Amino acid sequence: MSSDPWGRVDDAGTVYVRTAEGEKVAGSWQAGSPDEALAYFKRKYDGLVVEIDLLERRVNTTDLPAKDAENAIGHLREQIDAHHAVGDLDALRKRLDGLTETVEKRREERRARKARQSEEARQRKEELVAEAEQLARSDQWRAAGERLRALVDIWKGLPRLDRKSDDELWHRFSHARSAFSKRRKAHFAQLDAQREEARQRKEKLVAEAEALSDSRDWGPTAARYRELMQEWKAAGRAQREHEEDLWARFRGAQDVFFQARAEVFAERDSEQRENLARKEELAAEAEKLLPVTDLKAARSAFRALNERWDAIGHVPRDARPRVEGRMHAVERAIQEAEEAEWRRTNPEARARATGLAGQLQDAVDKLRAQIDQARAAGNAAKAAKLERELEGRQALLDQALKGLQEFGG
């Protein structure tokens, strides 16, 4: 008989393994010596150790599914419970028990992680739905459309929830996308209708612009072209394939008219610049009449200059106020000289001026006498009041005397 700390072989060739529950039959051996029998069953034990070592590493270092780990543990436990090996089988059972606890812990961790991921996915999908529903009301068609497409890609990358929750959220998400697409389609349909209306309106504007291009009624036609441009802007944009062609025709018709007008105006401007030079010469001659010393001669000479002025014709608009202002200044000076001469030679006006001056002089003299009396009486307040009144009357008298000088008096 041969023995070992963990097993023995009896004389009949039966191999036993020692366990905490006592000896268990590991098998029988008839082909060799008892030592060879123990060595054979110890190698089977070593094989179990290697398998357990490998399983522990897989459980601890990989994402081995819990079900696969449990199946492997169960398979090893069956082999250990069969006692077909010699060694510390109880220690192997303890290792399997510990490994079972680890697998169960990993299962709970995965279950918690999956629940956490599911909740995060639910929250993320609810956020996507809320954003999609907000975008469904947007009028930023390009940006909102691109964002909705991006949200679909994000949705596809998220884990599925339970079927009911996932279907409900997807229904809201899909409905928001459909609502946006429906609004966008309606918008662009309306836009197409507006652009077609704009095209028809602009066709009419182009036709009128082309009909006016040969007009030589410069002012009214230019004004009408300005109105047509305002109507063009108010009409909105036509379809892209029509807009550029219509604009080229519209602009081309205006160019024909305004080019013809520019040529005529250039010739007219040249003539008006010549007129300006001639009128400036007349204005210089008129200014030589000042100051007026001989009213009759100045009046006659200015009348002759004015007749020549009227015969010359138009000058450039921007120069008109300046050159006409010079002639008007001379005309006003002659008119003022005429008025002064009339006042000087008018007997009635002279008499009225003399009478007014006399009245004012009497009033001044009277006030001076009253002031002297008040001072003599010691009434300073009354004297001061009369002095203020005297200042006013004296000013009027000075003005009246100045007027008398214009009559040579």
C-alpha positions in Angstrom: 0.0 0.0 0.0 1.2 3.5 -0.9 0.1 6.8 0.9 0.4 10.6 0.6 -0.8 13.5 2.7 -3.8 13.8 0.4 -4.4 10.2 -0.6 -3.5 6.5 -0.5 -3.7 3.3 -2.6 -4.8 0.1 -1.0 -3.6 -3.4 -1.8 -6.5 -3.9 -4.2 -5.4 -0.9 -6.3 -8.2 1.5 -5.1 -7.1 5.1 -4.9 -8.5 7.3 -2.1 -8.4 11.1 -1.6 -8.6 12.6 1.9 -11.2 15.4 2.3 -12.8 17.2 5.3 -15.6 14.7 5.1 -13.3 11.8 5.1 -11.7 9.6 2.5 -13.4 9.4 -0.9 -12.7 6.9 -3.7 -10.7 8.7 -6.5 -10.5 5.6 -8.7 -8.7 2.4 -9.2 -5.2 1.5 -10.6 -4.2 -1.9 -12.0 -1.6 -1.0 -14.6 1.4 -0.1 -12.4 2.7 0.6 -9.0 0.8 2.4 -6.3 3.2 5.4 -6.5 2.4 5.7 -10.2 -1.3 5.6 -9.3 -0.9 8.5 -6.9 1.2 10.4 -9.3 -1.4 10.0 -12.0 -4.3 11.3 -9.8 -2.0 14.1 -8.4 -1.5 15.3 -12.0 -5.2 15.4 -12.5 -5.4 17.6 -9.4 -2.7 19.8 -10.8 -4.7 20.1 -14.0 -7.7 21.3 -11.9 -5.5 23.9 -10.3 -4.3 25.2 -13.6 -7.9 25.4 -14.9 -9.0 27.3 -11.8 -6.0 29.6 -12.1 -6.9 30.4 -15.7 -10.6 30.9 -14.8 -9.6 33.3 -12.0 -7.5 35.4 -14.3 -10.2 35.5 -16.9 -12.8 36.6 -14.3 -10.5 39.2 -12.8 -9.0 40.7 -16.0 -11.5 40.3 -18.7 -15.2 41.0 -19.4 -16.1 37.3 -19.2 -19.9 37.1 -19.1 -21.2 35.9 -15.7 -23.1 33.1 -17.2 -20.0 31.7 -19.0 -18.0 32.0 -15.7 -20.7 30.2 -13.8 -20.8 27.4 -16.3 -17.0 27.1 -16.1 -17.2 27.1 -12.2 -20.0 24.5 -12.3 -17.9 22.3 -14.6 -14.9 22.5 -12.3 -17.0 21.9 -9.3 -18.4 18.7 -10.8 -14.9 17.5 -11.4 -13.9 18.3 -7.8 -17.0 16.7 -6.4 -16.3 13.5 -8.5 -13.0 13.2 -6.4 -11.1 11.9 -9.4 -7.9 13.6 -8.2 -5.6 13.6 -5.3 -4.9 16.9 -3.6 -6.5 19.5 -1.4 -9.9 19.4 -3.0 -11.4 21.4 -0.2 -9.1 24.2 -0.9 -10.2 24.1 -4.6 -13.8 24.2 -3.5 -13.0 27.3 -1.4 -11.4 28.9 -4.4 -14.4 28.2 -6.5 -16.7 29.5 -3.7 -14.6 32.7 -3.7 -14.7 32.9 -7.5 -18.5 32.4 -7.4 -18.8 35.4 -5.0 -16.5 37.5 -7.3 -18.7 36.5 -10.3 -21.8 37.4 -8.4 -20.3 40.7 -7.4 -19.3 41.4 -10.9 -22.8 40.5 -12.0 -24.2 43.0 -9.5 -21.7 45.7 -10.7 -22.6 45.0 -14.3 -26.3 45.1 -13.4 -25.8 48.4 -11.6 -23.7 49.8 -14.4 -26.2 48.7 -17.0 -29.0 50.4 -14.9 -26.9 53.5 -14.6 -26.1 53.5 -18.3 -29.8 52.9 -19.0 -30.8 55.8 -16.9 -28.2 58.0 -18.5 -29.4 56.9 -21.9 -33.0 57.7 -20.9 -32.0 61.2 -19.7 -29.9 61.8 -22.8 -32.8 60.7 -25.1 -35.2 62.9 -23.2 -32.8 65.8 -23.7 -32.7 64.9 -27.4 -36.5 64.8 -27.6 -36.8 68.1 -25.8 -34.2 69.7 -28.2 -35.9 68.2 -31.2 -39.3 69.5 -30.1 -37.8 73.0 -29.7 -36.2 72.8 -33.1 -39.5 71.7 -34.6 -40.7 75.3 -34.0 -37.6 77.0 -35.4 -37.5 79.0 -38.6 -33.8 78.5 -39.1 -34.4 75.9 -41.7 -30.8 75.0 -42.6 -29.3 75.1 -39.1 -32.2 73.4 -37.5 -32.3 70.7 -40.2 -28.6 70.0 -39.8 -29.0 69.8 -36.1 -31.9 67.4 -36.3 -29.9 65.1 -38.5 -27.0 65.2 -36.0 -29.5 64.3 -33.2 -30.5 61.2 -35.1 -26.9 60.1 -35.3 -26.5 60.7 -31.6 -29.7 58.8 -30.9 -28.5 55.8 -32.9 -25.3 55.7 -30.8 -27.2 55.4 -27.5 -28.3 52.1 -25.9 -31.8 51.0 -26.2 -34.1 51.3 -23.2 -37.0 49.0 -22.3 -39.2 48.7 -25.3 -42.1 50.8 -24.0 -39.9 53.7 -22.9 -37.8 53.6 -26.0 -40.8 53.5 -28.3 -42.5 56.4 -26.5 -39.4 58.6 -26.7 -38.7 57.7 -30.3 -42.4 58.5 -31.2 -42.0 62.0 -29.8 -38.6 62.4 -31.4 -39.9 61.2 -34.8 -43.0 63.4 -34.5 -40.8 66.5 -33.8 -38.7 65.8 -36.9 -41.9 65.2 -39.0 -43.4 68.4 -37.7 -40.3 70.4 -38.7 -40.1 68.8 -42.1 -43.8 69.6 -42.7 -43.3 73.2 -41.7 -40.2 73.5 -43.8 -41.9 72.0 -46.8 -44.8 74.4 -46.4 -42.4 77.3 -46.0 -40.5 76.6 -49.1 -43.7 75.9 -51.0 -44.9 79.3 -50.0 -41.5 80.8 -50.8 -41.7 79.2 -54.3 -45.1 80.7 -54.8 -43.8 84.1 -53.7 -40.8 83.8 -56.0 -43.0 82.9 -58.9 -45.2 85.9 -58.1 -42.0 88.0 -57.9 -40.8 86.7 -61.3 -44.1 87.6 -63.0 -44.0 91.1 -61.4 -40.4 91.6 -62.4 -41.2 90.5 -66.0 -43.6 93.4 -66.2 -41.1 95.8 -64.7 -38.5 94.7 -67.2 -40.9 95.1 -70.0 -41.7 98.7 -68.9 -38.0 99.5 -68.3 -37.2 98.3 -71.8 -40.0 100.3 -73.3 -38.7 103.5 -71.6 -35.1 103.0 -72.6 -35.5 105.1 -75.9 -37.4 107.9 -74.1 -35.9 111.4 -74.4 -38.2 112.9 -71.8 -35.4 113.0 -69.3 -36.9 114.2 -66.1 -40.2 112.2 -66.0 -38.5 109.1 -67.3 -35.6 109.2 -64.8 -38.2 109.7 -62.0 -40.2 106.6 -63.4 -37.0 104.6 -63.4 -36.5 105.4 -59.7 -40.0 104.3 -59.0 -39.4 101.1 -61.0 -36.3 100.4 -58.9 -38.3 100.8 -55.7 -41.0 98.4 -57.1 -38.2 96.0 -58.0 -36.9 95.9 -54.5 -40.4 95.6 -53.0 -41.2 92.7 -55.4 -38.8 90.3 -53.6 -36.5 87.7 -55.2 -37.5 85.5 -58.0 -36.2 82.0 -58.5 -32.4 81.9 -58.8 -32.4 80.8 -62.4 -34.6 83.8 -63.4 -33.3 86.5 -61.0 -30.0 87.2 -62.6 -31.4 87.2 -66.2 -34.2 89.5 -65.2 -31.9 91.9 -63.4 -29.5 92.0 -66.3 -32.3 93.0 -68.6 -33.7 95.5 -66.2 -30.3 97.1 -65.5 -29.5 97.0 -69.2 -32.6 99.0 -70.1 -31.7 101.6 -67.5 -28.2 101.8 -68.8 -29.3 102.6 -72.3 -31.5 105.5 -71.1 -29.1 107.0 -68.6 -26.2 106.7 -71.0 -28.1 108.7 -73.6 -29.1 111.2 -71.0 -25.6 111.5 -69.8 -24.4 112.3 -73.3 -27.1 115.0 -73.7 -26.4 116.4 -70.2 -22.7 116.5 -70.9 -23.3 118.7 -74.0 -25.7 120.8 -72.0 -23.2 121.1 -69.1 -20.6 122.4 -71.5 -23.0 125.1 -72.7 -24.0 126.0 -69.2 -20.4 126.4 -68.1 -19.9 128.8 -70.9 -23.1 130.7 -69.8 -21.7 130.8 -66.3 -18.4 132.4 -67.5 -20.4 135.1 -69.4 -22.7 135.8 -66.4 -19.7 136.1 -64.1 -18.3 138.7 -66.4 -21.7 140.6 -66.3 -21.8 140.3 -62.5 -18.3 141.8 -62.3 -19.4 144.7 -64.5 -22.5 145.3 -62.3 -20.4 145.3 -59.1 -18.3 148.2 -60.6 -21.5 150.3 -60.4 -21.1 150.4 -56.6 -21.1 152.5 -54.6 -23.9 154.4 -56.3 -22.9 158.0 -56.9 -25.0 158.7 -60.0 -28.4 157.0 -59.4 -29.8 157.6 -62.9 -26.7 156.3 -64.7 -26.4 153.3 -62.4 -30.0 152.4 -62.9 -29.7 152.6 -66.7 -26.5 150.7 -66.8 -27.9 147.9 -64.6 -31.0 147.6 -66.8 -28.8 147.1 -69.8 -26.7 144.5 -68.0 -29.9 142.7 -66.9 -31.2 142.4 -70.4 -27.9 140.9 -71.6 -28.1 138.5 -68.5 -31.5 137.2 -69.4 -30.4 136.5 -73.0 -27.6 134.3 -71.9 -29.6 131.3 -70.6 -29.1 128.7 -67.9 -26.0 128.0 -65.8 -25.1 124.9 -63.8 -27.5 124.5 -60.9 -24.9 124.4 -58.2 -23.4 127.7 -59.4 -26.7 129.5 -59.9 -27.2 130.8 -56.3 -23.7 132.2 -56.1 -23.7 134.1 -59.5 -27.3 135.3 -59.2 -26.6 136.4 -55.6 -23.9 138.8 -56.9 -26.4 140.5 -59.3 -29.1 140.6 -56.7 -26.7 142.4 -54.3 -26.1 145.1 -56.9 -29.8 145.4 -57.5 -30.6 145.8 -53.8 -27.9 148.5 -53.4 -29.5 150.5 -56.3 -32.9 150.0 -54.8 -31.7 151.2 -51.4 -30.1 154.3 -53.1 -33.5 155.0 -54.8 -35.3 154.7 -51.5 -32.8 157.0 -49.8 -33.2 159.6 -52.6 -36.9 159.4 -52.4 -36.9 160.0 -48.6 -34.4 162.9 -49.1 -36.6 164.7 -51.6 -40.1 164.0 -50.2 -41.4 167.2 -48.5 -44.1 165.4 -46.5 -41.7 162.9 -45.1 -39.3 165.7 -44.2 -42.1 167.6 -42.4 -43.1 164.6 -40.4 -39.6 163.9 -39.4 -39.1 167.6 -38.3 -42.3 167.6 -36.3 -41.4 164.3 -34.6 -37.9 165.6 -33.7 -39.5 168.8 -32.3 -41.9 166.9 -30.1 -39.2 164.7 -28.8 -37.0 167.7 -28.1 -39.8 169.4 -26.1 -40.3 166.3 -24.1 -36.6 166.0 -23.3 -36.5 169.6 -22.2 -39.6 169.2 -20.0 -38.1 166.1 -18.3 -34.8 167.9 -17.6 -36.7 170.7 -15.9 -38.8 168.2 -13.8 -35.6 166.5 -12.7 -34.1 169.8 -11.6 -37.2 170.5 -9.6 -37.2 167.1 -7.9 -33.6 167.5 -6.9 -34.2 171.0 -5.5 -37.1 169.5 -3.5 -34.8 166.7 -2.2 -36.9 164.0 -3.8 -34.1 161.7 -5.0 -36.5 158.8 -5.9 -38.6 160.9 -8.2 -35.5 162.4 -9.8 -34.1 158.9 -10.5 -37.4 157.8 -12.0 -37.5 160.8 -14.3 -33.8 160.3 -15.3 -34.7 156.7 -16.5 -37.6 158.1 -18.6 -35.3 160.8 -19.9 -32.8 158.2 -21.2 -35.6 156.6 -23.3 -36.8 159.9 -24.7 -33.3 161.0 -25.5 -32.6 157.8 -27.5 -35.8 158.4 -29.5 -34.7 162.0 -30.1 -31.2 160.9 -31.3 -32.8 158.5 -33.8 -35.2 161.2 -35.1 -32.3 163.6 -35.5 -30.4 161.0 -37.4 -33.3 160.6 -39.8 -33.4 164.3 -40.4 -29.8 164.2 -41.6 -30.9 161.9 -44.4 -33.0 164.8 -45.7 -30.0 167.1 -45.6 -31.4 169.0 -42.5 
